[in-house]
């Protein structure tokens, strides 16, 4: 880096990486739980994992925090809930 810029201290980089991995892990856990609900639903086409109600491919939709089930079997969530800034 030039121009007198300081690089972030190692601890700051480490903390950011831990937050990123924690967020990713949480997202994967929630997606797996959501998909369990879908797999028990009669509106899921098991060969394509597509919802008959909304038309979405659920292996992808379940990973989006802001997505929700059209049958209210699971809801959206805020990724930053409970995180300290």
Order of alpha helices (4+ residues) and beta strands (2+ residues): alpha-beta-beta-alpha
